Amino acid sequence: MLYIMNRLFTILSIALLLMIASCDSYLDMKPIDPPQTADEIFSRAINVEKYLNNIYSFVPREWLNGANQGGGGLPYLPASDELDASFNNDWLKLIDGSWTPSSGAQFEKWGHFYYGIREANYFLQNIDLCDDPNLSEERKVQFKAEARFLRAYFYFYLMKMYGPVVLLEDYVSDVNDNLNFPRNSYDECVEYVSNELKEVSEILVDEQTYSSYIGRPTSGIALALRSRLLLYAASPLFNNRGTSLYNEWKNDEGENLVATTYDAEKWKKAADAALEVIHMGRYQLYKVYSTEIEDGVEIEKIDPYKSLTRAFYDLNSKEIIWGVNMRSDASYFQRCTPRGVQNVAWGGFGVTQQHVDAYAMSTGIYPIDPDYSSGNYQPNILPKELTGYSEDGFTKDFIHPYDKLKNGVDIFNMYVNREPRFYVNITWSGMRYPFSVVGDQPNEANSTIVQFYRGGNSGLTSDAAQRNFSLTGYTLRKLNPRENNLSNNPQWTFFLWPYIRLAEIYLNYTEAMIEYDPSNLDYQYWDELRARAGLPPIKSVYPGIEEDQNMLREMIRRERNIELAFESFRFFDVRRWQIAEETDKGFMYGMNIMSQDHNPGGDYWRRVPTSRGNRIFHRKQYLWPIQQFILDRDNLVEQAPFWN
């Protein structure tokens, strides 16, 4: 009887959900209309695919970072030390000390993903009812594997937010049931999801050949997600050498939910999982070469600027392992683009000074060491004679190395001779910003000098309600193509958003081997990443680093911070490394945007805390809390530590 009630509830609710959620999916779909019985839904091939498409609608749209968007947005960029955003919504509760199990509901995913898991289970339970000849057995097998992949993805997403979760396996629950299921241990969750991804990787196709299937999983996507899963599982938050936050976290039977002993082999599993993806030979780091003349000889060299930007926009890029169609959501571009460039832009994504300081020089040397010993971020600027870095004075007629516009501008020396990723990722005040680019070379006429100071074309005005400005004096440029047509009728360039790319897998392998056995680290993947970014190998920049595991650890974390910037990694990386109590609390810094003195040497050009004030981070915030109404329905599931 319970099964019949569960199935009836699912049938009735799914029709409504399809009508609501279909417009939010990254795959085009239409709802099943009118509501039907299970036999009717799964009797027709077209309805089977619509039902599967609905399960895809539970995959978060990561380009909506920072947006409310009716519950579709995510908080990971502005709530990390990458950004300080000018707009107000529920993400502020994650940083201002007011976060409770109920106040962060805008971004909670417990119910969201368990609903998705239930729909995947229901699909798997009923797809074999379909005997429509338009659904071949081969496609049916693929559809089952896709549903299992989605279920595994939903579990992994829950785990990176909540730690150990409830494994329902094939159970189809009713959302109104008092389930009384406890959390499984974290290691049990990892084993289950890892096995699922491994098994479906042997069933899924190598490549989706239909254009309408772009974004659906392949064997490589499943293995790449497994690489990420195992790296997170090996990391200090859940694999700590004696300082775990969760040694006392037990279920009602007294069993530890998180292992209390360190296991180095978890790092080995993570390294092997990354190598499995790399050795498939299916993916390549995206590179564009240009010909240069040296001593009368033509030499082909990597163009780091074209390589770093086109990797995301070339739909044939073999670096993108899992890319999802952004469709027509322009809000990401509007949050990145300064208002002075286009009046429909908002420019509210302010890159923090912490992130700006993290970039290396063009030589590969990092000029600034962050210091958190005071309980707040302070830059430790290394001597100029060692790094070539200076915050004294301005350079006249600077030509931007990526845009190469002929009319140079005077820029603060802080921004001179930085690595190529700085110039393709960051927009600063006084920079000449090109737009509506056709071909390789921007047109001087289609450019604007960005002004983030008070009263400037992209700065704070006298309007007390204004939100369309940068709190830091920077905006992010990465994943915001200059090919966007920012005329009076803007036309945005939509592309495949990179959920997983090969650069991450290279970094996963390198980090895992540094932790497991740095003496056997193969540096070729790290070196290749740096070469694509226009930087020399790490061992040539820091001789002897191979003998210093702590320094290797610091440098790979810096590399990851920059290479994967603004792709929703940083928020979770600092948590899995268990360093968020340093990075995510205290003041975020930027230039002095309240100053109207933007002249060289003026009061604008100094680090100041942003107007958001002091950020709060408590140790409970390493994991997401479960909302109280869920705990009331499931008496066995435990709240995350320190939230009670």
C-alpha positions in Angstrom: 0.0 0.0 0.0 2.8 2.4 0.9 4.4 1.7 -2.5 1.2 2.5 -4.3 0.8 5.7 -2.4 4.4 6.6 -3.1 3.9 6.0 -6.8 0.6 7.9 -7.0 2.1 10.9 -5.2 5.1 10.8 -7.6 2.9 10.6 -10.7 0.7 13.6 -9.6 3.6 15.7 -8.4 5.9 15.1 -11.3 3.5 16.6 -13.8 3.4 19.8 -11.8 7.1 19.7 -11.3 7.7 19.2 -15.0 5.6 22.3 -15.8 7.5 24.4 -13.3 11.0 23.1 -13.7 11.2 22.5 -17.4 11.8 26.2 -18.2 14.8 26.2 -15.8 16.6 23.2 -17.3 19.7 23.5 -19.5 18.1 21.0 -21.8 15.0 22.0 -23.8 12.0 20.0 -22.6 8.3 20.0 -22.5 6.1 18.8 -19.6 4.0 15.6 -19.7 0.5 17.0 -20.1 -2.0 16.0 -18.7 -1.0 14.1 -15.6 -0.8 10.4 -16.3 -0.4 7.0 -14.6 3.0 5.3 -14.5 1.9 2.9 -17.2 0.8 5.7 -19.5 4.0 7.8 -18.9 6.4 5.0 -19.5 4.4 3.5 -22.4 5.7 6.1 -24.9 9.3 6.8 -25.8 8.8 10.5 -26.0 7.5 10.6 -22.4 10.3 8.5 -21.1 12.8 11.0 -22.5 10.8 14.0 -21.1 10.8 12.3 -17.7 14.6 11.8 -17.9 15.0 15.4 -19.0 13.2 16.6 -15.9 15.8 14.8 -13.8 18.4 16.9 -15.5 16.6 20.1 -14.4 17.9 19.4 -10.8 21.5 20.1 -12.0 22.3 23.6 -10.7 23.0 26.4 -13.2 26.5 27.4 -11.9 26.6 30.5 -14.0 23.9 32.0 -11.8 26.4 32.3 -9.0 25.4 35.0 -6.6 21.9 35.3 -7.9 18.6 34.6 -6.2 16.9 33.7 -9.4 13.9 32.1 -7.8 16.0 29.6 -5.9 18.2 28.8 -8.9 21.2 30.9 -7.9 24.3 29.8 -5.9 26.3 31.7 -3.3 29.7 30.3 -3.9 31.5 33.2 -5.5 30.5 36.1 -3.3 30.6 34.0 -0.2 34.2 33.0 -0.8 37.4 35.2 -0.7 37.2 35.6 -4.5 34.5 38.2 -4.7 32.6 40.8 -2.7 29.3 41.6 -4.4 27.4 44.9 -4.3 23.9 43.4 -4.4 22.1 42.1 -1.4 20.4 38.7 -1.1 20.5 35.7 1.1 24.2 35.0 0.4 25.0 37.7 3.0 23.6 35.4 5.7 26.5 33.1 5.0 29.1 35.7 5.9 27.6 38.1 8.4 27.1 35.7 11.4 23.4 35.4 11.0 23.5 32.0 9.3 21.1 29.5 11.0 19.7 26.2 9.7 16.7 28.2 8.5 18.2 31.5 7.3 20.2 29.9 4.5 17.2 28.2 3.0 17.5 30.1 -0.2 20.6 28.1 -1.1 20.0 24.8 0.7 20.0 21.7 -1.5 19.1 18.8 0.8 15.4 18.7 -0.2 16.3 19.7 -3.8 18.7 16.9 -4.5 16.7 14.2 -2.6 13.8 15.1 -4.8 16.1 14.6 -7.8 17.3 11.3 -6.4 13.8 10.2 -5.9 12.9 11.0 -9.5 15.9 9.2 -10.7 15.0 6.1 -8.7 11.4 6.3 -9.9 12.6 6.5 -13.5 14.9 3.5 -13.0 12.1 1.6 -11.4 9.7 2.2 -14.3 11.6 2.6 -17.6 11.3 -1.1 -18.4 7.5 -0.6 -18.6 8.2 1.0 -22.0 7.8 -1.3 -25.0 7.5 1.5 -27.5 9.6 0.4 -30.6 10.8 4.0 -30.8 12.8 3.4 -27.7 15.5 0.9 -28.6 17.1 -1.4 -26.0 20.4 0.4 -26.6 18.9 3.8 -25.8 17.1 2.4 -22.8 20.4 1.1 -21.5 21.9 4.6 -22.0 19.0 6.3 -20.3 19.4 4.1 -17.3 23.1 4.9 -17.1 22.3 8.6 -17.4 19.8 8.5 -14.6 22.3 6.6 -12.4 25.0 9.2 -13.2 22.6 12.1 -12.2 21.8 10.3 -9.0 25.5 9.9 -8.2 26.1 13.6 -9.1 23.3 14.6 -6.7 24.8 12.5 -3.9 28.2 14.0 -4.5 26.8 17.5 -4.4 25.1 16.7 -1.1 28.3 15.3 0.3 30.4 18.4 -0.5 27.8 20.5 1.2 26.6 18.3 4.1 29.3 15.7 4.6 27.9 12.2 5.3 24.4 11.9 3.9 21.5 9.4 3.7 22.0 6.8 1.0 18.5 5.7 -0.3 20.0 3.6 -3.0 16.9 2.4 -5.1 14.3 3.4 -2.5 11.5 5.6 -3.9 10.3 7.8 -1.0 7.2 10.0 -0.6 8.2 13.6 0.3 5.5 13.5 3.0 6.9 10.4 4.7 8.6 10.5 8.1 11.5 8.5 6.7 13.6 7.8 9.8 16.7 7.1 7.9 20.1 7.9 9.5 23.1 9.3 7.8 25.5 6.8 6.3 29.2 7.2 7.2 31.1 9.5 4.9 33.3 6.6 3.7 30.2 4.6 2.9 28.9 7.5 0.8 32.2 7.8 -1.0 32.3 4.1 -1.8 28.7 4.0 -3.1 29.1 7.1 -5.3 32.5 6.0 -6.6 31.2 2.5 -7.5 28.2 4.0 -9.3 30.3 6.3 -11.3 32.8 3.6 -12.2 30.0 1.2 -13.3 28.1 3.7 -15.4 31.4 4.8 -17.0 31.5 1.4 -18.6 28.0 1.8 -20.0 27.8 5.4 -21.1 28.8 6.4 -24.6 32.2 7.9 -25.2 30.8 10.9 -26.9 27.3 12.4 -27.3 26.8 12.7 -31.0 23.4 14.5 -31.1 23.6 18.3 -30.6 20.5 18.2 -28.5 22.3 15.8 -26.1 25.2 18.2 -25.3 25.6 18.2 -21.6 24.5 14.7 -21.1 27.0 12.4 -19.4 29.6 10.3 -21.1 32.0 7.7 -19.8 34.7 10.4 -19.5 32.4 12.7 -17.5 31.6 9.9 -15.1 35.3 9.2 -14.5 36.1 12.9 -14.2 33.4 13.4 -11.5 34.8 10.4 -9.7 38.2 12.0 -9.7 36.8 15.1 -8.0 34.9 12.9 -5.5 38.0 11.0 -4.5 40.1 14.1 -4.2 37.5 15.7 -1.8 37.3 12.4 0.2 41.1 12.4 0.7 41.3 16.0 1.8 41.9 17.2 5.4 38.3 17.9 6.3 37.4 14.2 6.2 40.9 12.7 6.3 42.7 14.6 8.9 45.9 13.8 10.7 44.5 14.0 14.3 42.8 17.4 14.2 39.5 16.5 12.7 36.5 18.5 13.6 34.3 15.4 13.5 36.0 12.8 15.7 32.9 12.9 18.0 30.3 12.9 15.3 28.4 9.6 15.7 25.1 8.1 14.8 22.5 6.9 17.3 24.3 3.5 17.4 27.5 5.1 18.4 29.3 4.6 15.1 31.6 7.4 13.8 30.2 9.2 10.7 33.7 10.4 9.8 36.8 8.2 10.0 39.0 9.2 13.0 42.3 7.9 11.5 44.3 9.3 8.6 44.4 7.1 5.5 47.2 8.1 3.0 45.8 5.6 0.5 42.9 7.9 -0.1 45.3 10.3 -1.8 46.6 7.4 -3.9 43.1 6.5 -5.0 42.5 10.1 -6.0 45.7 10.3 -8.0 44.9 7.1 -9.8 41.4 8.3 -10.6 42.7 11.5 -12.2 45.3 9.5 -14.2 42.5 7.2 -15.5 40.8 10.2 -17.0 44.1 11.6 -18.4 45.1 8.3 -19.9 41.9 8.0 -21.8 43.6 10.3 -24.4 40.2 11.8 -25.2 40.9 15.3 -23.7 43.6 17.9 -24.4 44.6 21.1 -22.7 43.4 23.8 -25.1 46.3 25.7 -26.8 46.6 28.3 -29.5 50.0 28.7 -31.2 51.5 31.7 -32.9 54.6 32.2 -35.0 57.4 34.4 -33.7 60.7 35.4 -35.3 63.7 34.9 -33.0 67.2 35.4 -34.5 65.8 35.2 -38.0 64.1 31.8 -37.2 60.4 31.1 -37.1 59.4 29.6 -33.8 55.9 28.4 -32.8 54.9 29.4 -29.3 51.8 29.0 -27.2 49.8 32.2 -27.1 48.6 32.1 -23.5 46.0 34.9 -23.9 44.2 33.2 -26.8 44.6 29.8 -25.2 43.2 30.8 -21.9 40.1 32.5 -23.3 39.2 30.4 -26.3 39.4 27.2 -24.2 35.9 28.1 -22.9 34.3 29.6 -26.1 35.4 27.1 -28.7 32.6 24.6 -28.9 35.1 22.1 -30.2 37.5 22.5 -27.2 38.7 19.1 -26.1 39.6 20.6 -22.7 35.9 20.8 -21.7 35.0 17.4 -20.3 31.5 18.4 -19.2 30.1 21.6 -20.6 26.5 22.8 -20.2 24.6 25.2 -22.5 24.1 28.5 -20.7 21.0 29.2 -22.8 20.0 32.8 -22.5 20.9 33.6 -18.9 22.8 36.9 -19.4 22.9 37.9 -15.7 26.4 36.4 -15.3 27.8 38.7 -18.0 25.9 41.7 -16.5 27.4 41.1 -13.1 30.9 41.0 -14.6 30.7 43.9 -17.0 31.4 47.4 -15.6 28.4 49.8 -16.0 30.6 52.3 -17.8 31.0 49.8 -20.7 27.3 49.1 -21.1 24.5 50.7 -19.3 22.5 47.5 -19.0 25.4 45.9 -17.1 25.6 45.9 -13.4 29.3 45.4 -12.6 28.5 44.1 -9.1 31.0 41.2 -9.0 33.9 42.9 -7.2 37.1 40.8 -7.3 38.8 41.0 -3.9 42.3 42.3 -3.3 43.0 38.9 -1.8 42.5 37.3 -5.2 44.3 40.0 -7.1 47.3 39.6 -4.8 47.3 35.8 -5.5 48.6 36.1 -9.1 52.2 35.5 -9.9 54.5 37.8 -11.9 55.3 37.0 -15.5 58.4 35.2 -14.3 56.2 32.8 -12.3 57.3 34.2 -8.9 54.6 34.9 -6.4 55.3 38.4 -5.1 52.9 38.4 -2.1 52.5 36.0 0.8 49.2 36.2 2.6 49.5 36.6 6.4 46.5 35.7 8.6 48.3 35.7 11.9 46.5 38.8 13.1 43.1 37.1 12.5 42.7 39.0 9.3 44.3 39.0 5.8 47.4 41.1 5.5 49.7 41.1 2.4 53.3 40.3 3.0 54.9 42.0 0.0 58.3 40.4 -0.8 61.2 42.6 -1.8 61.2 44.1 -5.3 64.7 42.8 -6.0 63.5 39.3 -5.5 60.2 39.5 -7.4 60.2 42.6 -9.7 56.9 43.6 -8.0 56.2 47.1 -6.9 53.2 49.2 -5.6 55.1 52.4 -6.0 54.2 54.7 -8.8 52.6 54.2 -12.2 53.7 53.0 -15.6 52.8 55.4 -18.5 51.2 54.3 -21.7 50.8 50.7 -20.7 49.6 48.4 -23.5 47.4 45.6 -22.3 49.2 42.4 -23.3 45.9 40.6 -24.3 44.0 43.4 -25.9 47.0 45.2 -27.4 45.1 48.4 -28.1 47.4 51.0 -29.6 46.5 53.9 -27.2 48.1 52.9 -23.9 47.0 54.2 -20.5 48.8 55.0 -17.2 48.4 52.1 -14.8 49.2 51.4 -11.2 52.5 49.4 -11.0 50.6 46.7 -8.9 49.2 45.5 -12.3 52.4 45.6 -14.3 54.3 42.4 -15.4 51.7 40.0 -13.9 51.1 36.5 -15.3 48.8 36.2 -18.4 45.9 34.8 -16.3 45.7 38.1 -14.4 45.1 40.0 -17.7 42.4 37.7 -19.0 40.7 37.3 -15.6 40.7 40.8 -14.0 39.3 44.3 -14.9 40.8 47.2 -12.9 40.1 50.9 -12.7 41.8 52.9 -15.4 42.0 49.9 -17.7 40.9 50.4 -21.3 38.1 47.8 -21.8 37.4 46.6 -25.4 34.0 45.3 -26.5 32.2 44.1 -29.6 35.4 42.5 -30.8 35.4 41.0 -34.3 38.3 38.8 -35.2 41.5 38.8 -33.1 42.2 42.6 -32.8 39.9 44.9 -30.8 38.9 48.2 -32.3 40.2 51.2 -30.5 36.8 53.0 -31.1 34.9 50.2 -29.3 36.7 50.6 -26.0 36.0 52.4 -22.7 38.3 53.4 -19.9 36.8 51.9 -16.8 36.4 54.2 -13.7 35.6 52.5 -10.4 36.2 55.5 -8.2 33.3 57.5 -6.7 31.6 59.4 -9.4 33.4 57.5 -12.2 31.5 55.8 -15.0 31.4 52.5 -13.2 31.7 53.7 -9.6 29.4 54.7 -6.8 27.1 57.6 -7.5 24.9 59.8 -5.3 22.0 57.4 -5.7 21.6 55.9 -2.2 19.9 52.8 -3.6 22.5 52.1 -6.3 23.9 48.6 -6.4 25.5 48.6 -9.9 29.1 49.2 -9.0 32.2 47.3 -7.7 32.9 47.3 -4.0 36.5 46.5 -4.6 37.6 48.5 -7.6 37.8 45.4 -9.7 35.5 43.1 -11.7 36.1 39.7 -13.1 36.7 39.3 -16.8 37.1 35.5 -17.0 34.3 33.7 -18.8 33.0 37.1 -20.0 33.9 37.2 -23.7 35.0 40.5 -25.2 33.1 39.4 -28.3 29.9 40.3 -26.5 28.3 43.0 -28.5 27.7 45.8 -26.0 26.0 48.2 -28.3 22.7 49.9 -27.4 21.1 46.5 -28.1 23.5 44.1 -26.4 24.0 40.6 -27.8 25.7 38.2 -25.4 27.9 35.4 -26.4 26.6 32.2 -24.8 28.8 29.1 -24.6 29.2 25.8 -22.8 29.7 26.5 -19.1 32.7 24.3 -17.9 31.4 22.0 -15.2 34.5 19.9 -15.5 37.6 20.5 -17.6 40.9 18.8 -18.0 42.9 21.5 -16.2 41.0 20.4 -13.0 42.0 16.8 -13.5 45.7 17.8 -14.0 45.4 19.7 -10.7 43.6 16.8 -9.0 46.4 14.4 -9.8 49.2 16.8 -8.8 47.7 17.7 -5.5 47.0 14.1 -4.6 50.5 13.0 -5.4 52.0 15.9 -3.5 50.1 14.6 -0.5 50.7 10.9 -1.1 54.3 10.7 -2.4 55.8 13.9 -3.8 59.0 12.0 -4.6 57.1 10.2 -7.4 55.1 13.2 -8.6 55.1 13.4 -12.4 55.4 17.2 -13.0 54.4 17.1 -16.7 50.8 18.0 -16.0 51.6 20.9 -13.7 54.3 22.1 -16.2 51.8 21.8 -19.1 49.3 23.9 -17.2 51.9 26.6 -16.4 53.3 26.6 -20.0 49.8 27.2 -21.4 49.5 30.1 -18.9 52.8 31.5 -20.1 54.8 30.5 -17.0 58.0 28.5 -16.6 58.0 25.1 -14.7 57.5 25.4 -11.0 60.9 23.7 -10.2 62.8 26.3 -12.3 61.1 29.2 -10.5 61.6 27.7 -7.0 64.7 25.4 -7.2 64.6 22.7 -4.6 60.8 22.8 -4.1 60.6 19.1 -4.9 62.2 18.4 -1.6 59.7 20.5 0.4 56.2 19.0 0.7 54.9 22.0 2.6 56.0 24.4 -0.1 54.7 22.1 -2.9 51.3 22.0 -1.1 51.2 25.8 -0.8 52.1 26.2 -4.5 49.6 23.8 -5.9 46.9 25.4 -3.8 47.9 28.8 -5.3 47.9 27.3 -8.8 44.4 25.9 -8.2 43.2 29.2 -6.9 44.2 31.0 -10.1 43.6 28.3 -12.8 40.1 27.5 -11.5 39.2 31.0 -10.4 35.5 31.9 -10.5 34.4 28.4 -11.4 32.9 27.7 -8.0 35.9 25.7 -6.7 37.3 28.1 -4.1 34.4 28.0 -1.7 34.7 24.3 -1.3 38.5 24.0 -1.7 39.2 26.1 1.4 36.7 24.0 3.3 38.1 20.6 2.3 41.6 22.0 3.1 40.1 23.1 6.5 41.6 26.6 6.1 38.4 28.6 5.7 38.7 29.9 9.2 41.7 31.9 7.8 40.5 32.8 4.3 36.8 33.4 4.7 36.7 35.6 7.8 37.7 39.1 8.6 37.8 41.9 6.0 37.8 41.6 2.3 39.9 44.3 0.7 40.0 46.4 -2.5 41.0 49.8 -3.7 39.5 52.9 -2.0 36.4 53.2 -4.2 35.0 56.0 -1.9 37.7 58.3 -3.1 37.3 60.8 -6.0 41.0 61.2 -6.3 41.8 58.8 -9.1 44.9 60.6 -10.3 48.2 58.7 -10.2 49.3 58.6 -6.6 45.8 59.7 -5.4 43.9 58.4 -2.4 42.0 55.8 -4.5 45.2 53.7 -5.0 45.4 52.0 -1.6 44.1 48.9 0.0 41.1 49.4 2.3 38.4 47.0 3.7 35.3 46.9 1.6 32.1 48.4 3.0 30.7 45.0 3.8 32.8 45.0 7.0 34.0 42.0 9.0 33.0 38.6 7.7 32.2 35.9 10.2 33.2 32.3 9.9 32.6 29.7 12.6 33.8 26.2 12.5 30.2 24.9 12.1 30.2 26.5 8.6 32.6 23.9 7.1 29.4 22.0 6.5 25.9 23.1 5.6 23.1 22.7 8.2 20.0 20.7 7.6 16.8 22.7 8.0 14.7 22.0 11.1 11.6 20.9 9.3 13.6 18.1 7.7 15.0 17.0 11.0 11.4 17.0 12.4 10.4 14.5 9.6 13.4 12.3 10.0 14.1 11.6 13.6 17.3 9.6 12.9 19.2 12.0 10.7 21.8 14.0 12.7 22.3 17.7 12.4 25.8 18.7 11.4 28.2 19.4 14.3 28.1 22.7 16.1 24.8 23.9 14.5 22.6 22.9 17.5 
